[in-house]
Amino acid sequence: MPNENGRISAIAEFLIGNENVCLVIRGAWGVGKTYLWREVEKEIGEKHKEKKVVYIDLFGKESYKQILEEIVLKVNGSHNEILDKVTKLASNAIKLTGAVNINLDSIFSIFKKEDFKNIIVCFDNIERKSNKLPLDEILGLVNLLKEDKLCSVVMILNKDELEKQELNNQNKQEANNDPKPSDNELENPRNWYEIHKEKVIDYEITIENNDEVARKIIENNLKWDIENTKQEIIDIILDYFKQELNDNLRLLIKLTQHIDYFNKHCFSKCYENDKRKEFLGALEWYYKAMITEMKRYYSPPMKDEEKFSGSFLYCKTFLSNLLKLDEKELQTLQKDFSEAIKNETRRLFGKKWQDYYFGNLSDKEYAKGIQNLLQNTKNYVFGNGILYPYNYYITLLEQYKQITKEELHSEKDKIIKQFIEVWIEKESGVDINDDFIDMGFDIIRDLIHEEEKYKQFYEECKSKKYGITDIDSFIKNKSTEEIRETFSSKHIVRYNNFPIDKISEVFQNNNEFCKEFFKYFSSHLSDNSISKYDLENCLFQAYKKFLNQEEYKVKKEEVKKALEKNHSDSLIFQLLNEE
């Protein structure tokens, strides 16, 4: 296929440099004929301002006169002298009949060759004309414009569709026992183009591949470009266009406009430079789902087929709500897309594992793959969730060591520190999926206690994030209600930020705090609520340490007796009976 810009310039220069010629632009529906012509028209206007293009869409046109009327009106827009003639003619008709009854053939005959100088008439959608308008009449008008007015004409058509229409018309004539066509009429509808090509058509251009036009449409309609990702995004959409849309540029225009909305209001907000590869992978999946759903919406569904399949849940709402989503829907979509980015990283790791265990990847290739993945993945933990449990990464590191006899020390250190940051989030009450509790956090907690460098990293991160490093500052100036709020299952993890010894001193020195703790956790809690608490939490362990002191020996036994009698299902009773 020739370069699209070169083709546009060649057509424009041809029409500027020639008069009374007929050029046909032919191709299948949606292949980009009209889009190409609009670009040609734009270039003609820029290069030769005296040239005027009169664009006539034949969609639904029923008569020769309708076409003439539109030509007259559009030419009049820049020919005041001719407009005066038409106005006078219309005025006389009104006086004689009381209504406007203009003879269009008469008006058209008023025009001289000079009136059509520098006029190019373009007939588009010829195959979408009404069946009431014979093709011969259109071709006759083209010939009239060429020969009588010395006007250049462009015809945009789908030859195959026109042949089908002519064949259908002929079959109807035969079914109705209409007279057979005479010898000088078309016996075979498939011959009509070749016959009239010799009589009327001077030159033709066939558009078979519209990849360049499609790329240009995508470029024009996608306004968003973050960190030079636009070309990659264009390639993704172009690839699915060729796979799914059957070269339908009209549909592509709609879809890219819709995609740009989601790019702007959702996807762009999830982009992070160090997750570029994962972002583009997730975006590709979402684009595919969107294109599938929107294609089903705009193209007639097959028999008994739903208009929406559900692969992109927001499509129905978006298209039914004047191409908009409300703020809540956008936030939910943004959250879903963020999860898709996480899943994309999982896919990269998972694919390497499958290639090794089920495919033909060698030990050396697998080890190299592990190294590349771990070195190029800057985030093992996204937001409040974990891509894989800590043990998964450790297994990869051990496999690498087993194969190469070497260790990836810096990668292991990076992984541990990222999991420590997530552990701090969890300690601070951030809602992390419970499935992650048993996925290596016990090992992370032990590393913090056993290795000085990780203990120091933990303290530094915690200090940067929350500032408060001692229990006294944490509870200072808190009301009774606020103290009780810190005991909730959501916020109790904050106590893990403080040493057990220091919290124990609070129980010993702060009577109100001690009483509120006892009242809160000696009361009846539902099984569901109790299940959300971890008795290893520093607050519980500090209370146990407080009561285990010699001076509270009798007190502890009395408390246990009282709880056993009235509150045996309480958390405090469970705590004191762990020993």
C-alpha positions in Angstrom: 0.0 0.0 0.0 1.4 3.4 -0.9 2.1 5.9 1.9 -1.2 7.4 2.9 0.1 11.0 2.9 1.6 10.5 -0.5 -1.7 9.1 -1.8 -3.6 12.1 -0.4 -1.2 14.6 -2.0 -1.3 12.8 -5.4 -5.1 12.9 -5.5 -5.2 16.5 -4.5 -2.7 17.5 -7.1 -4.5 15.5 -9.8 -7.8 17.3 -9.1 -6.2 20.7 -8.9 -4.3 20.2 -12.2 -7.2 18.7 -14.2 -10.7 19.7 -15.2 -13.8 17.7 -16.4 -12.4 14.4 -15.2 -14.1 11.7 -13.2 -12.2 9.9 -10.4 -13.6 6.9 -8.6 -12.4 6.0 -5.1 -13.6 2.4 -4.5 -13.3 -0.1 -1.6 -15.3 -2.0 0.9 -17.5 -0.4 3.6 -15.5 1.1 6.4 -12.2 0.8 4.7 -11.5 4.5 4.8 -12.7 6.0 1.5 -14.6 8.9 3.0 -11.8 9.6 5.6 -9.3 9.6 2.7 -11.5 12.0 0.8 -11.8 14.4 3.8 -8.0 14.6 4.0 -7.8 15.2 0.2 -10.5 17.9 0.5 -8.5 19.6 3.3 -5.3 19.5 1.2 -7.1 21.0 -1.8 -8.3 23.8 0.3 -4.8 24.5 1.6 -3.1 24.3 -1.8 -5.7 25.9 -4.1 -8.1 28.2 -2.2 -10.0 29.0 -5.4 -11.1 25.3 -5.8 -14.4 24.5 -4.1 -15.5 21.0 -3.2 -19.3 20.3 -3.3 -19.8 17.1 -1.2 -23.1 15.2 -1.9 -24.0 12.3 0.3 -26.3 10.0 -1.7 -27.5 8.1 1.4 -31.2 7.7 1.0 -31.5 10.0 -2.0 -34.6 9.0 -4.0 -34.4 11.2 -7.1 -32.2 12.9 -9.6 -33.9 16.2 -8.7 -32.9 15.9 -5.0 -29.3 15.7 -6.1 -29.5 18.6 -8.5 -31.2 20.7 -5.8 -28.3 20.1 -3.3 -25.7 20.9 -6.0 -27.5 24.1 -6.8 -27.7 25.2 -3.2 -24.1 24.3 -2.3 -22.7 26.0 -5.4 -24.8 29.1 -4.6 -23.0 29.5 -1.4 -20.1 31.1 -3.1 -21.7 32.4 -6.4 -23.8 35.4 -5.5 -24.6 36.2 -9.1 -26.1 32.8 -9.6 -27.9 33.0 -6.3 -29.6 36.2 -7.6 -30.8 34.3 -10.7 -32.2 31.5 -8.5 -33.9 34.0 -6.2 -35.6 35.8 -9.1 -36.8 32.5 -10.5 -38.2 31.4 -7.1 -39.9 34.8 -6.7 -41.7 34.5 -10.1 -42.8 31.0 -9.2 -44.3 32.2 -5.9 -46.2 35.0 -7.6 -47.7 32.6 -10.2 -48.6 29.6 -8.0 -48.6 31.0 -4.4 -45.9 28.5 -3.5 -42.3 27.7 -4.3 -42.3 25.3 -7.3 -38.9 25.7 -8.8 -38.0 23.7 -11.9 -34.6 22.3 -10.9 -33.6 21.4 -14.5 -34.2 25.1 -15.4 -32.1 26.3 -12.5 -29.3 23.9 -13.4 -29.5 25.0 -17.1 -28.9 28.6 -15.9 -25.4 27.7 -14.9 -22.7 28.2 -17.5 -19.4 26.5 -17.8 -17.8 29.5 -16.1 -20.1 29.0 -13.1 -18.6 25.6 -12.5 -15.0 26.6 -13.0 -12.9 25.4 -10.1 -15.8 23.2 -8.8 -15.2 19.6 -7.8 -18.4 17.6 -7.1 -18.0 14.5 -4.9 -20.7 11.9 -4.7 -20.3 9.6 -1.7 -22.2 6.5 -0.5 -23.5 5.8 -4.0 -24.4 2.2 -3.0 -26.5 3.6 -0.1 -28.9 5.5 -2.5 -32.6 4.6 -2.5 -33.7 1.8 -4.9 -36.0 4.5 -6.4 -32.9 6.2 -7.9 -31.5 4.3 -10.8 -27.8 4.0 -11.1 -28.0 5.1 -14.7 -29.4 8.5 -13.7 -26.4 9.1 -11.4 -23.9 8.1 -14.1 -25.8 10.3 -16.5 -25.5 13.3 -14.1 -21.8 12.6 -13.7 -21.4 12.7 -17.5 -23.5 15.9 -17.7 -21.3 17.6 -15.1 -18.2 16.6 -17.0 -19.2 17.3 -20.5 -21.7 20.1 -20.2 -20.2 22.0 -17.2 -16.6 21.0 -17.6 -16.7 20.0 -13.9 -14.6 17.4 -12.2 -16.4 14.7 -10.4 -15.3 12.2 -7.6 -17.4 9.1 -7.0 -16.9 7.2 -3.7 -18.4 3.7 -3.9 -18.4 0.1 -2.9 -18.4 -1.7 -6.2 -19.3 -5.1 -4.8 -22.4 -3.7 -3.0 -23.5 -1.9 -6.1 -23.3 -5.1 -8.1 -25.4 -6.9 -5.5 -28.0 -4.1 -5.7 -28.2 -4.2 -9.5 -28.5 -8.0 -9.4 -31.3 -7.8 -6.9 -33.1 -5.2 -9.0 -32.8 -7.4 -12.1 -34.1 -10.4 -10.2 -37.1 -8.4 -9.0 -37.8 -7.3 -12.6 -37.8 -10.9 -13.7 -40.0 -12.0 -10.8 -42.5 -9.2 -11.7 -42.5 -10.3 -15.4 -41.1 -6.8 -16.4 -39.9 -6.5 -19.9 -36.3 -7.7 -20.3 -33.7 -5.1 -20.8 -32.9 -4.1 -24.3 -29.6 -4.9 -26.0 -28.2 -1.6 -25.1 -29.0 -2.1 -21.4 -26.9 -4.1 -18.9 -27.5 -7.8 -19.3 -25.1 -8.8 -16.5 -25.0 -6.5 -13.5 -21.4 -7.4 -13.0 -20.5 -5.7 -16.3 -22.0 -2.3 -15.4 -18.8 -0.9 -13.9 -16.5 -1.9 -16.8 -19.0 -0.5 -19.4 -19.4 2.9 -17.6 -15.7 3.0 -16.7 -15.0 3.4 -20.4 -17.8 6.0 -20.9 -17.7 8.1 -17.8 -14.9 7.2 -15.4 -11.4 8.4 -16.2 -9.3 7.2 -13.3 -9.8 5.0 -10.3 -8.2 4.3 -6.9 -8.9 1.1 -5.0 -8.4 1.1 -1.2 -7.8 -2.5 0.0 -5.7 -2.0 3.1 -6.6 0.8 5.6 -3.9 0.2 8.2 -2.4 3.7 7.7 -5.8 5.4 7.8 -6.7 3.5 10.9 -3.4 4.4 12.6 -4.1 8.1 11.7 -7.6 7.9 13.2 -6.3 6.4 16.4 -3.5 9.0 16.7 -6.0 11.9 16.2 -8.6 10.5 18.6 -6.3 9.6 21.4 -5.4 12.8 23.2 -3.7 11.2 26.1 0.1 10.5 26.1 1.9 9.7 29.3 5.6 9.0 29.4 5.7 8.3 25.6 3.3 5.3 25.8 1.1 6.6 23.0 2.7 4.7 20.1 2.5 1.4 22.0 -1.1 2.1 22.8 -1.8 2.9 19.1 -0.2 -0.5 18.2 -2.4 -2.3 20.7 -5.6 -0.8 19.3 -4.5 -1.2 15.7 -3.8 -4.9 16.3 -7.3 -5.5 17.7 -8.8 -3.3 15.0 -7.4 -5.7 12.4 -8.5 -8.8 14.3 -12.0 -7.7 15.4 -13.4 -4.8 13.4 -13.2 -6.1 9.8 -11.5 -2.9 8.6 -14.5 -0.9 9.7 -13.2 2.7 10.2 -16.5 4.1 11.1 -16.6 1.8 14.1 -13.0 2.5 14.9 -13.7 6.3 15.1 -16.5 5.7 17.7 -14.4 3.2 19.7 -11.3 5.4 19.9 -13.3 8.3 21.1 -14.8 6.1 23.8 -11.4 4.7 24.7 -10.0 8.2 25.0 -12.7 8.9 27.6 -11.6 5.9 29.7 -7.9 6.7 29.2 -8.5 10.2 30.5 -10.8 9.5 33.4 -9.5 6.2 34.6 -6.5 4.4 33.1 -4.1 7.4 33.1 -4.6 7.8 36.9 -3.2 4.3 37.4 0.0 4.8 35.4 3.4 4.6 37.2 6.6 4.7 35.3 8.2 1.7 37.1 5.1 -0.4 36.2 5.1 0.5 32.6 5.2 -3.1 31.2 2.5 -4.3 33.6 0.4 -1.2 32.8 0.5 -1.8 29.1 -0.3 -5.5 29.5 -3.4 -4.7 31.6 -4.4 -2.0 29.2 -4.2 -4.4 26.3 -6.6 -6.8 28.1 -9.1 -3.9 28.9 -9.0 -2.6 25.4 -9.8 -6.0 24.0 -12.8 -6.4 26.3 -14.0 -2.8 25.5 -13.7 -3.4 21.7 -15.5 -6.7 22.0 -18.4 -5.1 23.9 -18.7 -2.0 21.8 -18.6 -3.9 18.6 -21.5 -6.0 19.9 -23.4 -2.8 20.7 -22.8 -1.0 17.4 -23.0 -4.1 15.2 -26.3 -6.0 15.0 -26.1 -9.0 17.3 -26.6 -12.5 16.0 -29.9 -14.3 16.6 -30.6 -14.8 20.3 -27.3 -13.1 21.1 -27.2 -10.6 24.0 -26.1 -7.1 23.1 -23.7 -7.1 26.1 -21.7 -10.2 27.1 -20.2 -8.8 30.3 -16.5 -8.9 29.4 -16.3 -5.2 30.1 -18.9 -4.5 32.8 -19.0 -0.7 32.4 -19.7 -0.7 28.7 -23.5 -1.0 29.1 -23.6 1.8 31.7 -21.3 4.1 29.7 -23.2 3.7 26.4 -26.6 4.0 28.1 -25.7 7.1 30.0 -24.8 9.4 27.2 -21.1 8.2 27.2 -20.4 9.0 30.8 -19.8 7.2 34.1 -20.4 8.8 37.5 -17.6 9.4 40.0 -18.3 6.3 42.0 -18.3 4.1 38.9 -15.0 5.6 37.7 -13.4 5.0 41.1 -14.6 1.4 41.1 -13.2 0.9 37.6 -9.9 2.5 38.6 -9.6 0.1 41.5 -10.4 -2.8 39.2 -7.8 -1.7 36.7 -5.2 -1.4 39.4 -5.9 -5.0 40.3 -5.5 -5.9 36.7 -2.0 -4.3 36.7 -1.1 -6.6 39.7 -2.5 -9.6 37.8 -0.3 -8.7 34.8 2.8 -9.0 37.0 1.5 -12.3 38.2 1.1 -13.4 34.6 4.7 -12.6 33.8 6.0 -14.6 36.7 3.5 -17.4 36.1 4.4 -17.7 32.4 8.1 -18.2 33.2 7.2 -20.9 35.7 4.9 -22.7 33.1 7.5 -22.5 30.4 10.0 -24.2 32.7 7.7 -26.9 34.3 5.6 -27.7 31.3 7.6 -26.4 28.4 11.2 -27.0 27.1 12.9 -24.2 29.1 16.3 -25.4 30.4 17.7 -24.9 33.9 20.1 -22.2 32.6 17.3 -20.4 30.7 15.0 -20.6 33.7 17.6 -19.2 36.0 18.3 -16.4 33.6 14.5 -15.7 33.4 14.3 -15.6 37.3 17.2 -13.1 37.4 15.6 -10.9 34.7 12.2 -10.9 36.3 13.4 -10.1 39.8 15.9 -7.5 38.6 13.4 -5.8 36.3 10.4 -5.9 38.7 10.7 -2.8 40.8 7.5 -3.5 42.9 6.8 -6.8 44.4 4.0 -5.3 46.4 1.4 -2.9 45.0 -0.8 -0.8 47.2 -2.4 -2.8 50.0 -2.0 -6.2 48.3 0.7 -8.7 47.5 1.4 -10.1 44.1 2.8 -13.3 45.5 3.5 -14.4 49.1 7.0 -13.8 50.4 7.7 -17.6 50.3 7.1 -17.6 46.6 9.9 -15.1 45.9 12.2 -17.0 48.3 11.5 -20.2 46.4 12.5 -18.5 43.2 15.7 -17.3 44.8 16.5 -20.8 46.1 15.9 -22.3 42.7 18.2 -19.7 41.2 20.9 -20.6 43.8 20.4 -24.3 43.2 21.0 -23.9 39.4 23.7 -21.3 39.4 25.4 -21.8 42.8 25.1 -18.1 43.3 22.8 -15.8 45.2 20.8 -12.7 44.2 21.5 -10.8 47.5 20.3 -7.3 46.4 17.0 -8.7 45.0 16.4 -10.6 48.2 17.1 -7.6 50.3 14.7 -5.5 48.2 11.9 -8.1 48.5 12.3 -8.3 52.3 12.2 -4.5 52.7 9.1 -4.2 50.5 7.3 -6.8 52.6 8.4 -5.0 55.8 6.7 -1.9 54.4 3.5 -3.9 53.9 3.8 -5.3 57.4 3.9 -1.8 58.7 0.7 -1.0 56.8 -1.0 -4.0 58.3 0.2 -3.1 61.8 -1.3 0.3 61.3 -4.8 -0.9 60.4 -4.7 -0.8 56.7 -7.2 -3.4 55.4 -5.1 -6.2 53.8 -6.7 -9.3 52.5 -6.8 -11.9 55.2 -5.4 -14.5 52.8 -2.1 -12.8 53.0 -1.7 -13.3 56.8 -0.2 -16.7 56.4 1.8 -15.8 53.3 5.1 -15.1 54.9 4.4 -12.3 57.4 5.5 -14.5 60.3 8.9 -14.8 58.6 9.0 -11.0 58.0 8.2 -10.4 61.7 11.0 -12.8 62.8 13.4 -11.1 60.5 12.6 -7.7 62.1 13.3 -9.1 65.5 16.4 -11.2 64.6 18.3 -9.1 62.2 19.5 -5.6 63.2 19.5 -4.1 59.7 15.8 -5.0 59.2 14.9 -3.9 62.6 16.4 -0.5 61.9 14.7 -0.3 58.5 11.4 -1.2 60.2 11.8 1.5 62.8 12.9 4.1 60.2 9.9 3.4 57.9 7.5 3.4 60.8 8.8 6.7 62.1 8.6 8.3 58.6 5.1 7.1 58.1 3.5 7.8 61.4 6.0 10.0 63.4 4.7 8.7 66.8 7.2 6.2 68.2 6.1 5.9 71.8 2.9 4.6 73.4 2.5 7.6 75.7 2.3 10.0 72.8 -0.1 7.7 71.1 -2.7 7.7 73.8 -2.1 11.2 75.1 -5.1 13.6 75.1 -7.4 10.8 73.7 -10.9 10.7 75.1 -12.4 7.6 76.5 -14.3 7.0 73.3 -11.1 7.5 71.3 -9.2 5.0 73.5 -12.0 2.4 72.9 -11.8 3.1 69.2 -8.1 2.1 69.2 -9.2 -1.4 70.6 -11.3 -2.1 67.5 -10.2 -4.9 65.2 -9.4 -2.4 62.5 -7.1 -0.2 64.6 -5.6 -2.5 67.3 -2.7 -3.3 65.0 -1.4 0.2 65.8 -0.2 -1.2 69.2 2.2 -3.4 67.4 4.2 -0.3 66.7 5.2 -0.1 70.4 7.3 -2.4 72.6 5.4 -4.7 74.9 7.3 -3.5 78.0 6.2 0.1 77.3 2.5 -0.8 76.8 2.6 -2.9 80.0 3.8 0.2 81.9 0.7 2.0 80.6 -1.5 -0.7 82.1 0.3 -0.3 85.4 0.3 3.5 85.5 -2.9 4.6 83.7 -5.9 3.3 85.6 -8.5 4.6 83.1 -6.8 3.0 80.2 -6.6 -0.3 82.1 -10.3 -0.2 83.0 -11.4 0.6 79.4 -9.3 -2.3 78.1 -10.9 -4.7 80.6 -14.5 -3.5 79.9 -14.0 -3.7 76.1 -12.5 -7.2 75.9 -14.4 -8.8 78.8 -17.7 -8.0 77.1 -19.4 -10.4 74.8 -18.2 -10.2 71.2 -19.6 -12.3 68.4 -17.6 -15.2 67.0 -17.1 -13.2 63.8 -15.7 -10.2 65.8 -13.4 -12.4 67.9 -12.0 -14.1 64.8 -10.6 -10.7 63.7 -8.3 -10.4 66.7 -4.8 -11.8 67.0 -3.9 -12.6 70.7 -0.3 -12.2 69.7 -0.9 -8.5 69.3 1.4 -6.4 71.5 -1.6 -4.9 73.4 -2.8 -8.4 74.6 0.7 -9.6 75.3 1.4 -6.4 77.3 -1.8 -7.0 79.4 -0.7 -10.5 80.1 2.8 -9.3 81.1 1.2 -6.7 83.3 -0.9 -9.3 85.2 2.0 -11.8 85.4 3.9 -9.5 87.7 4.3 -10.8 91.2 2.3 -7.9 92.7 -0.7 -8.9 90.7 -0.5 -12.6 91.3 -3.7 -12.9 93.3 -5.5 -10.3 91.2 -4.9 -12.4 88.1 -6.5 -15.5 89.6 -9.5 -13.5 90.9 -10.0 -11.9 87.4 -9.9 -15.4 85.8 -12.5 -16.7 88.2 -14.8 -13.8 87.6 -14.4 -14.1 83.8 -15.0 -17.9 83.9 -18.3 -17.4 85.7 -19.7 -14.5 83.6 -17.6 -14.0 80.5 -16.0 -17.3 79.6 -16.4 -16.4 75.9 -14.4 -13.2 76.2 -11.1 -12.4 74.6 -9.4 -11.7 78.0 -10.5 -15.1 79.4 -9.0 -16.7 76.3 -5.8 -14.7 76.7 -5.3 -15.5 80.4 -5.9 -19.2 79.8 -3.4 -19.6 77.0 -0.7 -20.5 79.6 
